[in-house]
Amino acid sequence: MNVPKEIEAEIDERITHYPVSKRSAALPVLHSLQEHFGYVTEEAVEWVAAKLDLEPINILELVTFYPGFRQSAPGKYHIRVCRTLSCAMEGSYELMEKLCQEAKIDRSEVSHHHPIAVSEDGKFSIEFAECLASCGTGPVCLVNDDFHEAVEPAKADKLLKQYD
Amino acid sequence: MSEANDKVNVQIDGEWHQFPKGTRMIEACRLAGKEIPHYCYHPKLSSPGNCRMCLVEMGMPPRPRPGEDPPKPDKDGHLPIQWIPRPAISCANTIAEGMGIRTDSQLTNECRHGVMEFLLINHPLDCPICDQAGECRLQEFSVEFGTGGSRFREKKVKKPKNVDIGPRIRLDDERCIMCSRCIRFCQEVADDDVLGFTDRGSHTVLGVHPGKELSNNYGLNTVDICPVGALTSNDFRFQMRVWFLKETNSICTSCGRGCNIIAGAREDKLYRLTPRDNNEVNSSWMCDYGRLNFHFLTSEARLTDPMILEHRAHRIARWSEAVGRAAEKLKEFDASKIAIIASGRMTNEELFMARRLGETLGIEKIAIVPRSGEADDYLVSADKNPNTRGARLILGKKVDKQLKEIAAGVKKGTITALIALDENLLKCGFEEDTLKKLDLLISSHILANPTASLSHVVFPSTATVAEKRGTMINRTGRLQRLNQAIDPPGQAMDLWEILRDLAQALGGSNGVYLLEDVFKLMAGTIKEFEGLSLGKIGDQGLPLLKPKESIPLLERERERIEKGIIVG
């Protein structure tokens, strides 16, 4: 795996924040790699384990636990639709359906272990997320790091057009 | 500090007891005769407290509010107990002065029922085809604390089944109850951190990291400590229902460690060896090599009858005929021309009978075959003979050096008769051509081998694994007992019996009939054994010699006990 020098420097710096145990740096290091590569590959898991003097299974446990870490490549724009109670009641499932229709994403292969579906052209990817902390303005979703509130399912196409 | 200060008063189910400070609640209850059901807790591993099965109702003396009178002790000096409405895990909490524990209250029982119901939600109902059935904690506690039926109407979570996680172990993830004992064993004892939980949550899956495997030499211990049928041994699975096994306490003889074992056998067939607790030898563990080193017992090459070489071919002989022939031939030789090659795999009793035979005939040259290999940093000893210490004690320290002298003597022709006991001479410095020059070669073997082919008289002998009784002294000087779990095949006999019969044929009755007689003689001759008997040795063995040798795995375990990480 080819980790660019500046990313590795950033990672090394992050590790210095945890002088007692390097193990504690696992999450920030994984975030650095995911920000750069888009997702956490098997190679990345092994790279992090070697970096922190751990066994790869210790890192894989983390990556598979936190839904924030992706193990497959997302699209250019990764959408996360909240499906927790308030948003679900406000129509997040319809929003998901509409977004998939508009972006031509097939979610039939999605499962507990493979939560992400990617559009044919690779531009958009989508997954359900748990509470995004804006329960009063549901349904809400994240597109990469942009937060969108009260997204009407009918206006899904408008949302996507912002990312053309 | 006085003894009373080191002790803590604890009330368990209404009765007051005293236990040492720092005792875990679960251990205190066990000592009070109240076994608390548990899955994740293991005295030799850290206590994460994740299974929740050992929840108990707990209470402490009330703390008076400001201005309130302090609680009054009863006539025995015990303070009243204020019961805490929420349960506590007994595995990771230590006792405190005045603590009360209820192991059979309504709250405790409700907790156990609740935990069992959760554990059984996703557990398959495949006990009839599960290898663990009969020694499954989940099955046992279901009987005690489960309900007859399930309230679960939804779909069970599907998980990987029949997963090959290493050369000797198979995993069924649906049966796993996530106690994490195997993970902790690999991390804390075997230093091979390959197991882990992925997808934690409702789909938690135990597994090895992709591309890795659980292949370390202690891996099969995870199968023993798995409370359910998630981890099974490739060697033992589907071979025999555990409730049919007759269990015999013995020791492993694959190296000088002498790990304590339980031999599981049925109808004279050995099915498995499992480690038996002994905190002076092997803790609760044993290596995979020793555990699986018994399949040769049923080898095709097994010798089952005595044989006599006649007209360049071996023929089967009756026992008395073979003994008679060997004795008759031995009488033809001057004692200085005879040598005995004994084995470090023989029991003390067998070695003693070899010594007696030597003394009867006046033989001075007696040796054992050294077997050295690699030690690991855990239990495996570099000495691959299980009883080198016994051989040196009984036959004298010279036994190590004499092998070369005897081999040279045979080559020169100064030794013309050899008695080889359970050793293949071609593997220990003798050449086929020189052995052919011998006028007499008497040998005993478990399996057919080139030395047996060259022998004039061959006796079939029994294996130390499960086939004989006796004692051995391990590397750390502990005298331990072997017990017989199965009858040997055909006419095979223990070496002490073969040597007893041979000595009788040579010099008349010597009053030795039973193994106990041999031990008695030995105790009367060798001062280290003075006052001992087979019964006195017991199942945990006795420290007999005090060599300067330590067991790396035990050293580390003692450190962890010291630090309070494990109970031990």
Contacts between the chains, C-beta under 8 A, distances in Angstrom:
chain1	res1	chain2	res2	distance
A	42	B	210	6.4
A	54	B	193	8.0
A	55	B	193	4.2
A	55	B	194	6.8
A	55	B	209	7.0
A	56	B	209	4.6
A	56	B	212	7.2
A	57	B	193	6.6
A	57	B	194	6.1
A	57	B	195	6.8
A	57	B	196	3.8
A	57	B	208	7.0
A	57	B	209	4.1
A	57	B	212	7.2
A	58	B	193	6.9
A	58	B	196	6.7
A	60	B	196	6.6
A	60	B	198	5.7
A	60	B	209	5.8
A	60	B	210	8.0
A	61	B	196	4.7
A	61	B	197	5.9
A	61	B	198	5.9
A	61	B	200	7.1
A	64	B	198	4.1
A	64	B	199	4.7
A	64	B	200	7.1
A	65	B	198	7.8
A	65	B	199	7.4
A	65	B	200	4.5
A	65	B	201	7.4
A	112	B	199	7.4
A	112	B	203	5.4
A	113	B	199	6.6
A	113	B	203	7.4
